[in-house]
Amino acid sequence: MKLIIFACLAAVALARPQAPESEAETLLDERSDNGDGNFQYTFETSNGIRANKVGTPGSEGQSNMEGSFSFPLADGTIAEVSFIADENGYQPSSDLLPVGPPPPEHVHELLRIADEQRAAGITF
């Protein structure tokens, strides 16, 4: 009976997932939070992942944030993204993000007309 229990425990131990040999280590982890909506953090790992963010209280009760993050891609290049998040939403910026075609010329005219109608109090 003891042999069966020992064999089962050994099988469970051997079946346990092994940690990858290239497991990343945290090289830098600095954080500060003032408790009033102002905060900051910087993070970096041994496999090239980096992130930093600064936050401040927003005008409408939200947290405004600005920061960036980067990580290595399979081809050896580094992906970099910077961003702002505020009352206007999340606004990322990166050469990796796709860019759509420019709008047709008539769209600018339609937007101008819509602005004029809003200014005149016209709603639909």
KOLPABA-192361 format. One record per atom (N, C-alpha, C): atom name; residue number from 1; residue in three letters; x, y, z. Coordinates in Angstrom, 3 decimals, decimal comma, always signed. Example, Ala and Ser with C-alpha at 12.3 -4.5 7.8 and 13.67 -1.06 7.14 Angstrom:
BEGIN
ATOM atome num residu       xx       yy       zz
ATOM     N   1    Ala  +13,190   -5,690   +7,800
ATOM    CA   1    Ala  +12,300   -4,500   +7,800
ATOM     C   1    Ala  +13,200   -3,300   +7,800
ATOM     N   2    Ser  +12,850   -2,250   +7,080
ATOM    CA   2    Ser  +13,670   -1,060   +7,140
ATOM     C   2    Ser  +12,900   +0,030   +7,870
***
This chain:
BEGIN
ATOM atome num residu       xx       yy       zz
ATOM     N   1    Met   +0,826   -1,198   +0,000
ATOM    CA   1    Met   +0,000   +0,000   +0,000
ATOM     C   1    Met   +0,871   +1,262   +0,000
ATOM     N   2    Lys   +1,925   +1,255   +0,853
ATOM    CA   2    Lys   +2,823   +2,402   +0,916
ATOM     C   2    Lys   +3,522   +2,607   -0,420
ATOM     N   3    Leu   +3,832   +1,523   -1,086
ATOM    CA   3    Leu   +4,499   +1,609   -2,382
ATOM     C   3    Leu   +3,593   +2,266   -3,419
ATOM     N   4    Ile   +2,309   +1,953   -3,381
ATOM    CA   4    Ile   +1,362   +2,538   -4,328
ATOM     C   4    Ile   +1,224   +4,039   -4,076
ATOM     N   5    Ile   +1,127   +4,440   -2,815
ATOM    CA   5    Ile   +1,004   +5,861   -2,476
ATOM     C   5    Ile   +2,275   +6,600   -2,900
ATOM     N   6    Phe   +3,438   +6,004   -2,632
ATOM    CA   6    Phe   +4,702   +6,621   -3,025
ATOM     C   6    Phe   +4,777   +6,762   -4,546
ATOM     N   7    Ala   +4,357   +5,743   -5,270
ATOM    CA   7    Ala   +4,386   +5,785   -6,737
ATOM     C   7    Ala   +3,456   +6,878   -7,266
ATOM     N   8    Cys   +2,285   +7,023   -6,652
ATOM    CA   8    Cys   +1,344   +8,076   -7,069
ATOM     C   8    Cys   +1,919   +9,463   -6,812
ATOM     N   9    Leu   +2,530   +9,670   -5,656
ATOM    CA   9    Leu   +3,147  +10,963   -5,344
ATOM     C   9    Leu   +4,300  +11,265   -6,299
ATOM     N  10    Ala   +5,100  +10,254   -6,608
ATOM    CA  10    Ala   +6,202  +10,444   -7,544
ATOM     C  10    Ala   +5,683  +10,799   -8,933
ATOM     N  11    Ala   +4,592  +10,165   -9,361
ATOM    CA  11    Ala   +4,009  +10,451  -10,675
ATOM     C  11    Ala   +3,481  +11,880  -10,728
ATOM     N  12    Val   +2,845  +12,327   -9,660
ATOM    CA  12    Val   +2,324  +13,696   -9,607
ATOM     C  12    Val   +3,479  +14,695   -9,654
ATOM     N  13    Ala   +4,544  +14,405   -8,919
ATOM    CA  13    Ala   +5,698  +15,319   -8,902
ATOM     C  13    Ala   +6,357  +15,398  -10,271
ATOM     N  14    Leu   +6,458  +14,301  -10,963
ATOM    CA  14    Leu   +7,081  +14,300  -12,283
ATOM     C  14    Leu   +6,185  +14,938  -13,343
ATOM     N  15    Ala   +4,872  +14,892  -13,149
ATOM    CA  15    Ala   +3,931  +15,458  -14,115
ATOM     C  15    Ala   +3,762  +16,967  -13,947
ATOM     N  16    Arg   +4,279  +17,496  -12,861
ATOM    CA  16    Arg   +4,165  +18,928  -12,594
ATOM     C  16    Arg   +4,839  +19,719  -13,703
ATOM     N  17    Pro   +4,203  +20,806  -14,179
ATOM    CA  17    Pro   +4,834  +21,621  -15,225
ATOM     C  17    Pro   +6,157  +22,189  -14,737
ATOM     N  18    Gln   +7,145  +22,133  -15,589
ATOM    CA  18    Gln   +8,464  +22,657  -15,247
ATOM     C  18    Gln   +8,561  +24,106  -15,708
ATOM     N  19    Ala   +9,251  +24,908  -14,942
ATOM    CA  19    Ala   +9,447  +26,310  -15,306
ATOM     C  19    Ala  +10,383  +26,372  -16,504
ATOM     N  20    Pro  +10,087  +27,236  -17,461
ATOM    CA  20    Pro  +10,996  +27,362  -18,604
ATOM     C  20    Pro  +12,365  +27,853  -18,153
ATOM     N  21    Glu  +13,391  +27,414  -18,875
ATOM    CA  21    Glu  +14,742  +27,789  -18,476
ATOM     C  21    Glu  +15,013  +29,270  -18,712
ATOM     N  22    Ser  +14,242  +29,879  -19,609
ATOM    CA  22    Ser  +14,468  +31,292  -19,902
ATOM     C  22    Ser  +13,487  +32,183  -19,149
ATOM     N  23    Glu  +13,101  +31,781  -17,962
ATOM    CA  23    Glu  +12,155  +32,560  -17,168
ATOM     C  23    Glu  +12,739  +33,933  -16,851
ATOM     N  24    Ala  +11,938  +34,958  -17,062
ATOM    CA  24    Ala  +12,408  +36,331  -16,855
ATOM     C  24    Ala  +12,436  +36,675  -15,374
ATOM     N  25    Glu  +13,371  +37,530  -15,038
ATOM    CA  25    Glu  +13,474  +38,032  -13,675
ATOM     C  25    Glu  +13,168  +39,526  -13,676
ATOM     N  26    Thr  +12,596  +39,997  -12,603
ATOM    CA  26    Thr  +12,322  +41,426  -12,457
ATOM     C  26    Thr  +13,620  +42,136  -12,108
ATOM     N  27    Leu  +14,006  +43,088  -12,957
ATOM    CA  27    Leu  +15,223  +43,862  -12,713
ATOM     C  27    Leu  +14,923  +45,173  -11,999
ATOM     N  28    Leu  +13,767  +45,759  -12,303
ATOM    CA  28    Leu  +13,411  +47,053  -11,730
ATOM     C  28    Leu  +11,908  +47,090  -11,495
ATOM     N  29    Asp  +11,512  +47,481  -10,325
ATOM    CA  29    Asp  +10,094  +47,624   -9,986
ATOM     C  29    Asp   +9,976  +48,752   -8,967
ATOM     N  30    Glu   +9,756  +49,952   -9,484
ATOM    CA  30    Glu   +9,635  +51,128   -8,623
ATOM     C  30    Glu   +8,213  +51,656   -8,710
ATOM     N  31    Arg   +7,594  +51,861   -7,566
ATOM    CA  31    Arg   +6,207  +52,334   -7,526
ATOM     C  31    Arg   +6,050  +53,379   -6,439
ATOM     N  32    Ser   +5,212  +54,363   -6,739
ATOM    CA  32    Ser   +4,844  +55,319   -5,701
ATOM     C  32    Ser   +3,397  +55,725   -5,928
ATOM     N  33    Asp   +2,670  +55,859   -4,847
ATOM    CA  33    Asp   +1,265  +56,256   -4,887
ATOM     C  33    Asp   +1,041  +57,235   -3,753
ATOM     N  34    Asn   +0,693  +58,455   -4,100
ATOM    CA  34    Asn   +0,512  +59,496   -3,083
ATOM     C  34    Asn   -0,842  +59,406   -2,393
ATOM     N  35    Gly   -1,736  +58,555   -2,902
ATOM    CA  35    Gly   -3,043  +58,415   -2,287
ATOM     C  35    Gly   -4,043  +59,476   -2,710
ATOM     N  36    Asp   -3,611  +60,417   -3,519
ATOM    CA  36    Asp   -4,495  +61,491   -3,958
ATOM     C  36    Asp   -4,780  +61,427   -5,460
ATOM     N  37    Gly   -4,491  +60,278   -6,067
ATOM    CA  37    Gly   -4,681  +60,125   -7,505
ATOM     C  37    Gly   -3,405  +60,276   -8,297
ATOM     N  38    Asn   -2,344  +60,736   -7,647
ATOM    CA  38    Asn   -1,041  +60,854   -8,299
ATOM     C  38    Asn   -0,248  +59,583   -8,022
ATOM     N  39    Phe   +0,254  +58,959   -9,083
ATOM    CA  39    Phe   +1,051  +57,758   -8,915
ATOM     C  39    Phe   +2,070  +57,654  -10,040
ATOM     N  40    Gln   +3,010  +56,733   -9,859
ATOM    CA  40    Gln   +4,061  +56,517  -10,848
ATOM     C  40    Gln   +4,565  +55,104  -10,672
ATOM     N  41    Tyr   +4,892  +54,423  -11,787
ATOM    CA  41    Tyr   +5,607  +53,163  -11,681
ATOM     C  41    Tyr   +6,500  +52,942  -12,891
ATOM     N  42    Thr   +7,565  +52,201  -12,654
ATOM    CA  42    Thr   +8,510  +51,795  -13,683
ATOM     C  42    Thr   +8,813  +50,328  -13,445
ATOM     N  43    Phe   +8,829  +49,557  -14,528
ATOM    CA  43    Phe   +8,985  +48,117  -14,421
ATOM     C  43    Phe   +9,892  +47,647  -15,551
ATOM     N  44    Glu  +10,809  +46,730  -15,252
ATOM    CA  44    Glu  +11,697  +46,186  -16,282
ATOM     C  44    Glu  +12,055  +44,747  -15,928
ATOM     N  45    Thr  +12,079  +43,874  -16,943
ATOM    CA  45    Thr  +12,441  +42,475  -16,728
ATOM     C  45    Thr  +13,694  +42,129  -17,523
ATOM     N  46    Ser  +14,281  +40,992  -17,181
ATOM    CA  46    Ser  +15,521  +40,565  -17,830
ATOM     C  46    Ser  +15,323  +40,152  -19,284
ATOM     N  47    Asn  +14,091  +39,897  -19,720
ATOM    CA  47    Asn  +13,858  +39,513  -21,115
ATOM     C  47    Asn  +13,473  +40,703  -21,994
ATOM     N  48    Gly  +13,672  +41,931  -21,500
ATOM    CA  48    Gly  +13,494  +43,119  -22,324
ATOM     C  48    Gly  +12,140  +43,799  -22,235
ATOM     N  49    Ile  +11,271  +43,339  -21,374
ATOM    CA  49    Ile   +9,969  +43,991  -21,212
ATOM     C  49    Ile  +10,151  +45,193  -20,292
ATOM     N  50    Arg   +9,601  +46,336  -20,721
ATOM    CA  50    Arg   +9,692  +47,565  -19,926
ATOM     C  50    Arg   +8,345  +48,276  -19,946
ATOM     N  51    Ala   +8,015  +48,925  -18,855
ATOM    CA  51    Ala   +6,782  +49,719  -18,792
ATOM     C  51    Ala   +6,972  +50,842  -17,793
ATOM     N  52    Asn   +6,350  +51,969  -18,092
ATOM    CA  52    Asn   +6,320  +53,063  -17,121
ATOM     C  52    Asn   +5,019  +53,823  -17,312
ATOM     N  53    Lys   +4,528  +54,365  -16,221
ATOM    CA  53    Lys   +3,256  +55,086  -16,256
ATOM     C  53    Lys   +3,250  +56,124  -15,155
ATOM     N  54    Val   +2,687  +57,284  -15,471
ATOM    CA  54    Val   +2,493  +58,359  -14,502
ATOM     C  54    Val   +1,013  +58,695  -14,520
ATOM     N  55    Gly   +0,401  +58,797  -13,357
ATOM    CA  55    Gly   -1,015  +59,105  -13,280
ATOM     C  55    Gly   -1,286  +60,341  -12,450
ATOM     N  56    Thr   -2,300  +61,094  -12,871
ATOM    CA  56    Thr   -2,731  +62,282  -12,143
ATOM     C  56    Thr   -4,257  +62,296  -12,118
ATOM     N  57    Pro   -4,870  +62,974  -11,157
ATOM    CA  57    Pro   -6,328  +63,060  -11,137
ATOM     C  57    Pro   -6,837  +63,828  -12,357
ATOM     N  58    Gly   -7,924  +63,344  -12,940
ATOM    CA  58    Gly   -8,510  +64,001  -14,098
ATOM     C  58    Gly   -9,578  +64,994  -13,713
ATOM     N  59    Ser   -9,950  +65,828  -14,651
ATOM    CA  59    Ser  -10,922  +66,883  -14,403
ATOM     C  59    Ser  -12,328  +66,349  -14,183
ATOM     N  60    Glu  -12,595  +65,122  -14,626
ATOM    CA  60    Glu  -13,943  +64,563  -14,486
ATOM     C  60    Glu  -13,971  +63,369  -13,549
ATOM     N  61    Gly  -12,992  +63,279  -12,633
ATOM    CA  61    Gly  -12,954  +62,211  -11,651
ATOM     C  61    Gly  -12,176  +60,979  -12,085
ATOM     N  62    Gln  -11,729  +60,945  -13,317
ATOM    CA  62    Gln  -10,973  +59,797  -13,808
ATOM     C  62    Gln   -9,491  +59,974  -13,493
ATOM     N  63    Ser   -8,724  +58,911  -13,713
ATOM    CA  63    Ser   -7,272  +59,014  -13,612
ATOM     C  63    Ser   -6,718  +59,297  -14,997
ATOM     N  64    Asn   -5,980  +60,359  -15,138
ATOM    CA  64    Asn   -5,268  +60,622  -16,383
ATOM     C  64    Asn   -3,928  +59,916  -16,288
ATOM     N  65    Met   -3,549  +59,226  -17,362
ATOM    CA  65    Met   -2,297  +58,484  -17,353
ATOM     C  65    Met   -1,509  +58,755  -18,620
ATOM     N  66    Glu   -0,216  +58,714  -18,467
ATOM    CA  66    Glu   +0,686  +58,851  -19,602
ATOM     C  66    Glu   +1,832  +57,887  -19,369
ATOM     N  67    Gly   +2,233  +57,180  -20,421
ATOM    CA  67    Gly   +3,313  +56,235  -20,238
ATOM     C  67    Gly   +3,715  +55,550  -21,520
ATOM     N  68    Ser   +4,461  +54,464  -21,350
ATOM    CA  68    Ser   +4,904  +53,691  -22,497
ATOM     C  68    Ser   +5,224  +52,274  -22,043
ATOM     N  69    Phe   +5,276  +51,375  -23,025
ATOM    CA  69    Phe   +5,741  +50,023  -22,759
ATOM     C  69    Phe   +6,449  +49,516  -24,001
ATOM     N  70    Ser   +7,354  +48,573  -23,805
ATOM    CA  70    Ser   +8,084  +47,989  -24,917
ATOM     C  70    Ser   +8,396  +46,535  -24,596
ATOM     N  71    Phe   +8,574  +45,758  -25,660
ATOM    CA  71    Phe   +8,891  +44,343  -25,502
ATOM     C  71    Phe   +9,564  +43,852  -26,778
ATOM     N  72    Pro  +10,415  +42,821  -26,664
ATOM    CA  72    Pro  +11,100  +42,312  -27,845
ATOM     C  72    Pro  +10,155  +41,477  -28,716
ATOM     N  73    Leu  +10,318  +41,609  -30,026
ATOM    CA  73    Leu   +9,552  +40,806  -30,972
ATOM     C  73    Leu  +10,393  +39,608  -31,417
ATOM     N  74    Ala   +9,750  +38,642  -32,055
ATOM    CA  74    Ala  +10,430  +37,419  -32,477
ATOM     C  74    Ala  +11,580  +37,698  -33,443
ATOM     N  75    Asp  +11,490  +38,767  -34,226
ATOM    CA  75    Asp  +12,543  +39,067  -35,203
ATOM     C  75    Asp  +13,715  +39,849  -34,600
ATOM     N  76    Gly  +13,679  +40,071  -33,282
ATOM    CA  76    Gly  +14,771  +40,755  -32,604
ATOM     C  76    Gly  +14,585  +42,251  -32,442
ATOM     N  77    Thr  +13,584  +42,827  -33,107
ATOM    CA  77    Thr  +13,320  +44,259  -32,943
ATOM     C  77    Thr  +12,527  +44,487  -31,659
ATOM     N  78    Ile  +12,421  +45,728  -31,279
ATOM    CA  78    Ile  +11,703  +46,096  -30,057
ATOM     C  78    Ile  +10,408  +46,807  -30,438
ATOM     N  79    Ala   +9,297  +46,323  -29,910
ATOM    CA  79    Ala   +8,001  +46,981  -30,087
ATOM     C  79    Ala   +7,878  +48,057  -29,016
ATOM     N  80    Glu   +7,558  +49,265  -29,429
ATOM    CA  80    Glu   +7,415  +50,376  -28,485
ATOM     C  80    Glu   +6,062  +51,043  -28,683
ATOM     N  81    Val   +5,366  +51,278  -27,579
ATOM    CA  81    Val   +4,065  +51,940  -27,614
ATOM     C  81    Val   +4,056  +52,996  -26,517
ATOM     N  82    Ser   +3,706  +54,213  -26,872
ATOM    CA  82    Ser   +3,493  +55,254  -25,865
ATOM     C  82    Ser   +1,997  +55,577  -25,886
ATOM     N  83    Phe   +1,492  +56,117  -24,801
ATOM    CA  83    Phe   +0,058  +56,363  -24,725
ATOM     C  83    Phe   -0,274  +57,494  -23,776
ATOM     N  84    Ile   -1,468  +58,026  -23,995
ATOM    CA  84    Ile   -2,100  +58,981  -23,085
ATOM     C  84    Ile   -3,500  +58,444  -22,863
ATOM     N  85    Ala   -3,963  +58,451  -21,644
ATOM    CA  85    Ala   -5,330  +58,064  -21,328
ATOM     C  85    Ala   -5,921  +59,156  -20,442
ATOM     N  86    Asp   -6,945  +59,827  -20,950
ATOM    CA  86    Asp   -7,552  +60,928  -20,207
ATOM     C  86    Asp   -9,034  +61,014  -20,554
ATOM     N  87    Glu   -9,630  +62,183  -20,351
ATOM    CA  87    Glu  -11,063  +62,328  -20,634
ATOM     C  87    Glu  -11,387  +62,113  -22,110
ATOM     N  88    Asn  -10,374  +62,083  -22,959
ATOM    CA  88    Asn  -10,573  +61,818  -24,385
ATOM     C  88    Asn  -10,363  +60,352  -24,746
ATOM     N  89    Gly  -10,163  +59,493  -23,753
ATOM    CA  89    Gly   -9,983  +58,067  -23,994
ATOM     C  89    Gly   -8,525  +57,655  -24,059
ATOM     N  90    Tyr   -8,321  +56,401  -24,456
ATOM    CA  90    Tyr   -6,985  +55,821  -24,580
ATOM     C  90    Tyr   -6,442  +56,149  -25,965
ATOM     N  91    Gln   -5,266  +56,766  -26,008
ATOM    CA  91    Gln   -4,681  +57,211  -27,265
ATOM     C  91    Gln   -3,267  +56,657  -27,405
ATOM     N  92    Pro   -3,138  +55,459  -27,989
ATOM    CA  92    Pro   -1,809  +54,884  -28,166
ATOM     C  92    Pro   -1,107  +55,480  -29,374
ATOM     N  93    Ser   +0,211  +55,394  -29,359
ATOM    CA  93    Ser   +1,013  +55,876  -30,479
ATOM     C  93    Ser   +2,167  +54,899  -30,677
ATOM     N  94    Ser   +2,279  +54,355  -31,904
ATOM    CA  94    Ser   +3,345  +53,421  -32,214
ATOM     C  94    Ser   +3,439  +53,236  -33,713
ATOM     N  95    Asp   +4,647  +52,995  -34,200
ATOM    CA  95    Asp   +4,826  +52,681  -35,614
ATOM     C  95    Asp   +4,191  +51,335  -35,961
ATOM     N  96    Leu   +3,910  +50,512  -34,966
ATOM    CA  96    Leu   +3,328  +49,190  -35,196
ATOM     C  96    Leu   +1,820  +49,218  -35,413
ATOM     N  97    Leu   +1,164  +50,303  -35,026
ATOM    CA  97    Leu   -0,290  +50,377  -35,144
ATOM     C  97    Leu   -0,696  +50,673  -36,589
ATOM     N  98    Pro   -1,706  +49,976  -37,083
ATOM    CA  98    Pro   -2,145  +50,231  -38,459
ATOM     C  98    Pro   -2,793  +51,602  -38,586
ATOM     N  99    Val   -2,662  +52,180  -39,758
ATOM    CA  99    Val   -3,252  +53,487  -40,036
ATOM     C  99    Val   -4,190  +53,316  -41,221
ATOM     N 100    Gly   -5,419  +53,754  -41,046
ATOM    CA 100    Gly   -6,396  +53,645  -42,120
ATOM     C 100    Gly   -6,155  +54,676  -43,197
ATOM     N 101    Pro   -6,847  +54,526  -44,293
ATOM    CA 101    Pro   -6,704  +55,505  -45,371
ATOM     C 101    Pro   -7,321  +56,842  -44,957
ATOM     N 102    Pro   -6,899  +57,921  -45,576
ATOM    CA 102    Pro   -7,497  +59,215  -45,245
ATOM     C 102    Pro   -8,960  +59,244  -45,680
ATOM     N 103    Pro   -9,787  +60,015  -44,976
ATOM    CA 103    Pro  -11,201  +60,077  -45,362
ATOM     C 103    Pro  -11,358  +60,809  -46,698
ATOM     N 104    Pro  -12,412  +60,506  -47,437
ATOM    CA 104    Pro  -12,660  +61,223  -48,690
ATOM     C 104    Pro  -12,899  +62,707  -48,407
ATOM     N 105    Glu  -12,667  +63,539  -49,398
ATOM    CA 105    Glu  -12,781  +64,990  -49,238
ATOM     C 105    Glu  -14,162  +65,430  -48,744
ATOM     N 106    His  -15,230  +64,794  -49,202
ATOM    CA 106    His  -16,567  +65,240  -48,816
ATOM     C 106    His  -16,836  +65,060  -47,323
ATOM     N 107    Val  -16,088  +64,178  -46,651
ATOM    CA 107    Val  -16,285  +63,963  -45,215
ATOM     C 107    Val  -15,939  +65,226  -44,439
ATOM     N 108    His  -14,892  +65,930  -44,832
ATOM    CA 108    His  -14,513  +67,172  -44,151
ATOM     C 108    His  -15,634  +68,218  -44,252
ATOM     N 109    Glu  -16,261  +68,296  -45,412
ATOM    CA 109    Glu  -17,370  +69,231  -45,605
ATOM     C 109    Glu  -18,558  +68,833  -44,727
ATOM     N 110    Leu  -18,861  +67,526  -44,646
ATOM    CA 110    Leu  -19,970  +67,068  -43,812
ATOM     C 110    Leu  -19,699  +67,356  -42,331
ATOM     N 111    Leu  -18,473  +67,181  -41,887
ATOM    CA 111    Leu  -18,125  +67,475  -40,493
ATOM     C 111    Leu  -18,255  +68,971  -40,199
ATOM     N 112    Arg  -17,860  +69,809  -41,156
ATOM    CA 112    Arg  -18,012  +71,258  -40,991
ATOM     C 112    Arg  -19,483  +71,631  -40,868
ATOM     N 113    Ile  -20,338  +71,050  -41,703
ATOM    CA 113    Ile  -21,781  +71,319  -41,638
ATOM     C 113    Ile  -22,351  +70,864  -40,298
ATOM     N 114    Ala  -21,935  +69,689  -39,831
ATOM    CA 114    Ala  -22,416  +69,182  -38,540
ATOM     C 114    Ala  -22,012  +70,117  -37,402
ATOM     N 115    Asp  -20,787  +70,641  -37,433
ATOM    CA 115    Asp  -20,340  +71,593  -36,411
ATOM     C 115    Asp  -21,189  +72,858  -36,429
ATOM     N 116    Glu  -21,498  +73,343  -37,617
ATOM    CA 116    Glu  -22,339  +74,544  -37,733
ATOM     C 116    Glu  -23,735  +74,284  -37,158
ATOM     N 117    Gln  -24,283  +73,111  -37,454
ATOM    CA 117    Gln  -25,626  +72,783  -36,951
ATOM     C 117    Gln  -25,628  +72,667  -35,425
ATOM     N 118    Arg  -24,582  +72,049  -34,854
ATOM    CA 118    Arg  -24,501  +71,959  -33,400
ATOM     C 118    Arg  -24,418  +73,344  -32,777
ATOM     N 119    Ala  -23,590  +74,209  -33,376
ATOM    CA 119    Ala  -23,445  +75,587  -32,877
ATOM     C 119    Ala  -24,741  +76,348  -32,941
ATOM     N 120    Ala  -25,579  +76,035  -33,932
ATOM    CA 120    Ala  -26,872  +76,719  -34,068
ATOM     C 120    Ala  -27,947  +76,073  -33,182
ATOM     N 121    Gly  -27,586  +75,004  -32,464
ATOM    CA 121    Gly  -28,555  +74,366  -31,569
ATOM     C 121    Gly  -29,415  +73,306  -32,239
ATOM     N 122    Ile  -29,112  +72,960  -33,455
ATOM    CA 122    Ile  -29,887  +71,942  -34,176
ATOM     C 122    Ile  -29,447  +70,567  -33,683
ATOM     N 123    Thr  -30,424  +69,760  -33,284
ATOM    CA 123    Thr  -30,142  +68,379  -32,876
ATOM     C 123    Thr  -31,081  +67,436  -33,622
ATOM     N 124    Phe  -30,640  +66,233  -33,786
ATOM    CA 124    Phe  -31,436  +65,218  -34,480
ATOM     C 124    Phe  -31,772  +64,087  -33,558
***
